[in-house]
Amino acid sequence: MERRIRNRGNLPSHFASVVTQWAGSTTGFILATLVIVVWAATGPMFHWSDTWQLVINTSTTIVTFLMVFLIQRSQNKDSLAIQLKLNELVAALEGASNRLISVEDLSEQELHVLHIHFRRLAEMARHEEHINESHSIEEAEARHAFKRDRRKKKPAR
C-alpha cells in the first residue's frame, strides 16, 4: 500500500519521504539483495582482498547510519499523527477523561501516576456488574464513594 507524498514544497522533507517509502518497498529489498549478490560474486575476481571487503563494509555502514535517521524521522511523524488522532477521539468521547489529551507530553513520573489511577479504575470496574458503569477516573471514584456511603447508611437487617 503506497502512501501519497504531500510535502513536495519542502525538498529535504520530500526527499526523505521518497527514500523512506522506497527503502521499505519490495523493489528496495530486491535491489539491496542484488548488490550483496554482485559484491559476493566479484570476490574471486578481486581475490577476496581487503579493499573488496572494505567497499561493502563502508557502503553498508554509511547506508545504515543514514537510514537510522530516516527511520526515526518517519517514526516521529507517524507517532505524532497517531497521537493527534487519539487526542481527537478522547476529546470527542463523552465521559472520557480529558486529562489524556496530549498525555505523551507528560513526564515519566506523571505517566506513572496516571497508570496507577487507571489500574484503580480497572479494579473498580471488575467489581461492577456492568462493564460500562464508569467512564472516567473522577466519575468512577465518585460512584464508588457514593455506593460505599449508601451501603454504610443502610440499616442492618
QUIGIVEN-V318753 format. One record per run of one state. SS is the DSSP state (H for helix, E for strand, C for the rest). FROM is the first residue (numbers start at 1). TO is the last residue. If there is no record, write none. Layout:
BEGIN
{{SS & FROM & TO} {SS & FROM & TO}}
END
This chain:
BEGIN
{{C & 1 & 10} {H & 11 & 23} {C & 24 & 25} {H & 26 & 41} {C & 42 & 49} {H & 50 & 92} {C & 93 & 97} {H & 98 & 100} {C & 101 & 102} {H & 103 & 105} {C & 106 & 107} {H & 108 & 126} {C & 127 & 136} {H & 137 & 153} {C & 154 & 157}}
END
